[in-house]
Amino acid sequence: MTTLVANITAPDGYKVTLNTGLFINNDFVVGANTTDTINPSTGKVIASVQAAESKQVDLAVQAAHKAFYGGWKQSDGRKRARLMHKLADLVDRDSDDLAHLETLDNGKPLKNAQRDVAEVANYFRYFAGFADKLHGKVIDAQGKLSYTVHEPIGVCGAIIPWNFPIVMLSWKIAPAVCTGNCVVLKTSEMTPLSALKFAALVKEAGFPPGVINIITGYGHLAGDALARHMKVDKIAFTGSVATGRAIMKAAAESNLKKITLELGGKSPNIVFDDVENMDEAVFYSTFGIYYNAGQMCFATSRIYVQEGIYDKFVENFKKMAQAGKVGCPFDKATFQGPQISEAHLKKIMGYIDTGKKEGATCSLGGNRVGNTGYFLEPTVFTDVKPDATIMKEEIFGPVVAICKFKDTSDVIRQANDTPFGLAAAVFTSNITRAVTVSNALEAGSVWVNCTSVVNERNPFGGYKQSGFGRENSNYALDNYTQVKSIKINLSSKL
Ligand code: NAD
C-alpha cells in the first residue's frame, strides 16, 4: 500500500509530519505518479509526494463542481467568513510547521518564511471580511428598476509558482472562497510541501469537501489539464510569460474560461540626486533586488542613478549587498538562501556570462558559493548599456544592472522601454517630481522612497506583458465574481 505520510526533520532539529497525497474532496489520495521535492540548500530529496495527471485533475475538478452546485455557491457569507477565520487561526497555530516546510522546500531564510506564513493568516482574515459584503447596485432607469448582483464564477483553477509558495496560495484561495467559488490549486512541482500541510488545515477548519482542493504535478501534465478542463470556469496564474501564453491558448481552445495572469517583470528603480536619505535609498534598493534571493516578480532589477550621486550610490550599494550573509536558511544571520534549483542557478549564471560578454562591468559577485546547494553571490553590474540583455530580460536572481542618467524625461523613456510593467520605484525628496514620475511610469505598482511594499490591502498586477487582472484588496473580488443585471418593469398599475 502506498504510504501517504512523510516524517521530515529540518536541520535545526524541528520535526514535521506531512500528508503527501493529493488533497481532493477533503481526502489525501494517490496520484498518477510521484515527484521528489529537493532541498535547494543541499540538493537532497526532502520527500516524495503524489503527482496528478489529467485523471486526478478531473477528480479534483468534479469534486469542486459538485461542492459549488451542492451548496457553496449559495452559502451564507457569514459561514464562509467563519471558516476562513478558523483556517487563519489554524495557520497561526501551525506556523512553525508551515515555515519550516517552506524553508526546506524553497530555501528562503526561516525568518522570512515565518513572515510569509503570518501574511497568509492576514490574507484569509482580510478576505473573510468581504464574504458578507458582496453588494451590487440599484439602478433606476426609464421606469425599470434594475439591480445588480455579484455572483461567484464557479470552479476556479489556480496555478502557482515556487518563489512564494504559501503566500501565492493565499492570494489565490482567499478571494476565491470568500466570494463563493470552489478551488483546485496546483502547486509548483518544486515546492508542494507547505501547501500540503495547509490542506490538512482546510479539512480541520471544517470546509465542506470539494470547496478547496490542492494538488501537485508537472505543468505540462496537471497544469495543462486544469487549464483545458471544460468545467474549470477561471484560471488564476502566476509564473512565466511562456506559461501565461500557454494558459491563454488552452483557455481559447477549451471553454474560453476567464483568466488572470501575473507574469513577472523587469522593474526600474530611479534614484534622483536630490534624494534626502541616501542610506534609506540604498537599503530599499538592495532589498528590492536581493530579498528572496532575487526570485521576485517585482524585483527592482534595473537601477537608474542620476549622475550627481552615481559613484557614491554604487559604492554604498555594493557595501550593503556584501553585508547580506549568503548561506544556510536555518541560520538566523542569513539574509540570502539558495536559488530554487540547479537549472535555475545555471540560467542565472548564463545571464552573468552574457552581461560580461556584452561589456557591462561586473563590480561585485558573479560566482557560485560553495559546492553544495545552489547558492550565488549577490551580483552587481555597473555602467550597463540600455540595450544589454541583462537590462532587458528578467533574470529572477540576485543580479542587478545599474546605470547612470542625466535628465528626467530620458530616464522615464528608458524605464518604460520594456515589454513588462509590474512595478517601479522612485527615490526623490521633491514631491512634484515624485508624483510626475510616478504618473508617467507604466507599471501596476509604483513605490516612492521605498520598494517591495506588497500586501493584502493594495492592488497588485501588471501593465503590458506583466499580465492582467489585479490581486489583493477589493479589486481582486472583480476577478472572482460576475455581475448580473436584473431589470424589473415597474410600469404596471398600482
Ligand atoms: P513556470 O511558468 O514554468 O511555472 C509556474 C507554474 O506553472 C508551475 O506550477 C508550473 O507547474 C505551471 N506550468 C508550467 N507549464 C504549464 C503549462 N503548460 N500549463 C499549465 N501550467 C503550467 O515558471 P517556472 O519554471 O517555475 O519559472 C520559470 C521562470 O518564470 C522564472 O525564471 C521566472 O522568470 C518566471 N517566474 C515568475 C514568477 C512570478 O512571480 N511572476 C514566479 C516564478 C517564476
Residues whose N, C-alpha, C, O or C-beta is under 5 A from the ligand:
A	BS01	NAD	I159 I160 P161 W162 N163 K186 T187 S188 E189 G217 Y218 G219 H220 G223 D224 A227 T238 G239 S240 T243 A246 E262 L263 G264 C297 E394 F396
